Amino acid sequence: MTPLLNEAPECINQPGTWCYQVFQITHNEWLAASANWLIAKPLRIILILLVALIIRFLLHKLIDRVTTMPRGNGGKLPTILRPLRERAPDILGPVVAERRRQRAKTIGSVLKSLTSFVVLGLAAIYILGELGINLGPLLASAGVVGIALAFGAQNLVKDFLSGMFMMLEDQYGVGDVVDIGPATGTVESVGLRITTIRDVKGTVWYVRNGEVTRVGNSSQGYAIALVDVPLSYNADVERATAVLTEAAHTAAATEPLSVDLLEEPEVLGVEKVTPESIELRLTVKVRPGRQWAVQRQLRAACLTALEEAGFLSTATTA
């Protein structure tokens, strides 16, 4: 007897298998033997992709729900920000909502990227497993490539990590007046890689978050308005101090200055002696971000009172 060149696969006699079902329909042994690759594996791969996309969609919807600030919510914190520390000063008013919206949006963007990476990464691993690919060498190669990319993009990674911690800790946000070394001014936007600051001259500065090594924030908690008033050497310091104290308290009791003050002004006394004059220092605790406006108003009131009292100085205020 001449042996058969192609023996019929055993699976065609096993009801319940794809091989059996295909053979019953086509009566083709090759198609039946290949049913696992032609039907079963593609269906499993499609199912893995479908489940991964559904999970990713649901997670993104959940992230959107906890990071979005609905209109007309009265400026309340998004759900994702409630466990985190809030440093936004009340003086910012309407800017607080934009600050919170941007902060929540950035954190949400990071969470979306992370969930997409994890879910789709796991789906890719399962799909490669279905295709019978040995993942060991592939993962080892990916590790080597990842290390190389990390070294090449270390500045970018540094910027993103720094930006993430700035967001979580709320070191500064939209509307804050900050000094971050490379630039000083009002924060217009905070991203994971770049912080945008506009200085008093109107220049916009783009500062990489990884380059920020220290932050001086003039818009958190409270601020101190400081006024140095010059006097001539022959001036009566005690009388000048009394005049300054009365002028400062009178100005502090009137609007709009009274709205910005948190405490009563205090004249500390002689702060500095220069070849041109003696300087008296006046300080007062004010709402954050209002120290410069208060300083200008107090300086004007003090100079007017000193001039009316007969104190003259050729020096200018600090």
C-alpha positions in Angstrom: 0.0 0.0 0.0 1.3 3.4 -0.9 1.4 5.7 2.2 -0.7 8.9 2.0 1.4 12.0 1.5 -0.9 14.1 3.6 -2.7 12.4 6.5 -6.0 13.9 7.6 -5.7 15.9 10.9 -7.1 14.2 14.0 -9.0 17.3 15.0 -11.6 16.8 12.2 -13.0 14.1 14.4 -13.2 16.2 17.5 -16.6 17.9 17.8 -16.6 21.3 19.4 -13.2 22.4 17.8 -12.8 25.0 15.2 -11.1 22.4 13.1 -14.2 20.2 13.2 -16.5 23.1 12.4 -14.5 24.3 9.4 -14.2 20.7 8.0 -17.9 20.2 8.3 -18.5 23.4 6.2 -15.6 23.2 3.7 -14.6 19.5 3.7 -11.1 20.8 3.2 -8.5 19.2 5.4 -5.9 22.0 5.0 -8.4 24.7 6.0 -9.6 22.6 8.9 -6.0 22.1 10.1 -5.3 25.8 9.7 -8.5 26.9 11.5 -6.7 27.8 14.6 -4.6 30.4 12.8 -7.2 31.5 10.3 -10.1 32.0 12.8 -9.4 31.2 16.4 -6.2 33.4 16.9 -7.6 36.4 14.9 -10.8 36.3 16.9 -8.8 36.1 20.2 -6.6 39.0 19.1 -9.7 41.1 18.1 -11.3 40.3 21.5 -8.1 41.4 23.3 -8.0 44.6 21.4 -11.7 45.2 22.0 -11.5 44.6 25.7 -8.4 46.8 26.0 -10.0 49.7 24.1 -13.2 49.4 26.2 -11.1 49.5 29.5 -9.1 52.4 28.2 -12.3 54.3 27.2 -13.9 53.7 30.6 -10.7 54.8 32.5 -10.4 57.9 30.4 -14.1 58.8 31.0 -13.5 58.3 34.8 -10.4 60.5 34.6 -12.4 63.2 32.7 -15.1 63.0 35.3 -12.7 63.7 38.3 -10.6 66.3 36.5 -13.2 68.4 34.7 -14.6 71.6 36.3 -18.2 71.9 35.1 -19.4 75.4 34.3 -21.3 77.1 37.1 -19.8 75.0 39.9 -18.8 78.1 41.9 -15.1 77.5 41.5 -15.2 74.3 43.6 -12.2 72.0 43.4 -12.3 69.2 40.9 -12.5 65.8 42.6 -8.9 64.9 41.8 -7.6 68.0 43.5 -9.5 67.6 46.8 -7.0 65.3 48.5 -4.1 67.5 47.3 -2.9 70.7 49.1 -4.5 73.9 47.8 -2.3 77.0 47.9 -4.3 79.3 45.7 -4.8 82.7 47.4 -8.3 84.1 47.6 -7.0 87.5 46.2 -6.7 85.8 42.8 -10.5 85.8 42.5 -11.7 84.5 39.1 -8.1 83.4 38.2 -8.4 80.6 40.8 -10.9 78.7 38.6 -8.5 78.9 35.6 -5.6 77.8 37.9 -7.5 74.8 39.2 -8.8 73.9 35.7 -5.3 73.9 34.3 -3.8 72.0 37.2 -6.6 69.3 37.0 -6.3 69.1 33.2 -2.5 68.6 33.3 -2.8 65.9 36.0 -5.6 64.3 34.0 -3.5 64.3 30.9 -0.7 62.5 32.7 -3.1 59.9 34.1 -4.6 59.3 30.6 -1.2 58.7 29.1 -0.3 56.4 32.0 -3.5 54.3 31.7 -3.1 54.1 27.9 0.4 52.9 28.2 -0.4 50.3 30.8 -3.6 49.0 29.1 -2.3 48.9 25.5 1.0 47.6 26.7 -0.6 44.6 28.4 -2.8 44.1 25.3 0.3 44.0 23.1 2.0 41.5 25.3 -1.1 39.2 25.3 -1.3 39.5 21.5 2.3 38.6 21.0 1.7 35.6 23.3 -1.2 34.5 21.1 1.1 34.7 18.1 3.6 32.4 19.8 6.4 35.0 20.0 9.0 34.4 22.7 8.8 37.6 24.8 12.0 37.0 26.8 14.5 38.4 24.2 12.0 41.1 23.1 11.6 42.4 26.7 15.4 42.3 27.2 15.9 44.3 24.0 13.2 46.8 25.0 14.9 47.3 28.3 18.2 48.1 26.6 16.5 50.5 24.2 14.6 52.1 27.1 17.8 52.7 29.0 19.4 54.3 25.9 16.4 56.5 25.4 16.4 57.5 29.0 20.0 58.7 28.8 19.3 60.5 25.6 16.1 62.2 26.8 17.1 62.7 30.5 16.5 66.5 30.3 13.0 65.9 28.9 12.3 63.3 31.7 13.6 65.7 34.3 11.3 68.5 33.0 8.2 66.2 33.1 9.0 64.9 36.6 9.6 68.4 37.9 6.4 69.6 36.3 4.4 66.7 37.8 5.6 67.4 41.3 5.0 71.1 40.9 1.4 70.3 40.0 0.9 67.8 42.8 2.4 70.2 45.4 0.8 73.3 43.9 4.1 75.2 44.3 2.7 77.9 42.0 -0.1 78.3 39.5 -1.8 80.7 37.1 -1.9 84.2 38.5 0.9 83.8 41.1 3.7 86.3 41.2 6.9 84.2 41.4 10.7 84.4 41.2 12.1 81.2 39.8 15.6 82.3 39.0 15.6 82.6 35.2 12.5 84.9 35.3 10.4 86.9 37.7 6.8 87.8 37.0 3.2 86.6 36.8 2.5 83.0 35.9 0.4 82.7 32.8 0.4 78.9 32.3 2.0 75.8 33.9 2.6 72.7 31.9 4.5 69.5 32.5 7.5 70.7 30.6 7.3 74.5 30.4 6.2 77.3 32.7 5.2 80.6 31.0 5.8 83.8 32.9 5.2 87.4 31.9 7.4 90.0 33.6 6.6 93.6 34.5 7.9 94.8 31.2 5.5 92.5 29.3 8.1 90.0 28.2 7.0 86.4 28.1 9.5 83.9 29.5 9.3 80.2 28.8 11.1 78.3 31.6 11.8 74.6 31.5 10.6 73.0 34.7 13.7 71.0 35.1 15.7 74.2 35.3 13.8 75.5 38.3 15.8 74.8 41.4 14.1 77.3 43.7 10.8 79.1 43.7 9.9 82.4 45.5 6.2 82.8 45.5 4.8 86.2 46.5 1.2 85.1 46.2 0.7 82.5 49.0 -0.7 83.1 52.4 0.2 86.8 52.9 2.7 89.3 51.9 4.6 92.2 53.5 4.4 95.7 52.2 7.6 97.5 53.0 8.2 101.3 52.7 11.5 103.0 53.4 11.2 106.7 54.0 14.3 109.0 53.9 14.9 111.8 56.3 17.6 114.4 56.5 20.3 114.1 59.2 19.0 117.0 61.2 15.4 115.6 61.3 13.7 114.8 64.6 13.4 111.0 64.3 10.9 110.6 67.2 8.6 113.2 65.8 9.0 111.8 62.2 8.1 108.4 63.6 4.9 109.7 65.1 4.0 111.5 61.9 4.5 108.4 59.9 2.5 106.2 62.3 -0.4 108.6 62.2 -0.3 108.9 58.4 -0.1 105.2 57.9 -3.0 104.4 60.3 -5.1 107.1 58.6 -4.4 105.7 55.2 -5.0 102.2 56.4 -8.5 103.1 57.6 -9.7 104.3 54.2 -10.6 102.4 51.1 -9.3 100.9 48.9 -6.2 100.5 51.0 -8.1 99.0 54.0 -9.4 96.1 51.9 -5.9 94.9 51.3 -4.5 95.1 54.8 -4.4 92.2 57.2 -2.9 94.0 60.1 -2.2 97.6 61.3 0.9 99.3 59.8 4.0 99.4 62.1 6.9 101.9 61.9 10.0 99.8 62.9 12.3 102.8 63.3 15.7 103.7 61.7 16.5 101.0 59.1 19.6 102.4 57.4 21.9 105.4 57.6 23.4 106.5 54.2 25.7 109.4 53.3 22.6 111.2 52.0 19.9 110.5 54.6 18.5 108.4 57.4 15.8 105.9 56.4 12.8 104.9 58.5 11.1 101.6 57.7 7.3 101.0 57.7 5.8 97.5 57.3 2.3 96.0 57.1 0.9 92.6 56.4 -1.3 92.5 53.4 -3.2 90.1 51.2 -0.9 88.1 48.8 0.0 89.9 45.6 -1.1 93.3 46.8 2.1 94.4 48.5 3.2 96.6 45.6 0.0 98.5 45.3 -0.1 99.0 49.1 3.5 100.2 49.1 2.8 102.8 46.5 -0.2 104.2 48.3 1.5 104.2 51.7 4.6 105.8 50.3 2.5 108.6 48.8 0.6 109.1 52.1 3.8 109.1 54.2 5.6 111.6 51.9 2.6 113.9 51.9 2.4 113.8 55.7 6.1 114.5 56.1 6.0 117.4 53.7 3.1 118.9 55.6 5.0 118.5 58.9 8.0 120.3 57.5 10.4 117.4 57.0 12.5 117.8 53.9 14.8 115.3 52.2 16.7 115.4 48.9 16.7 111.6 48.8 14.1 109.5 47.2 12.2 106.6 48.7 13.4 103.0 48.4 
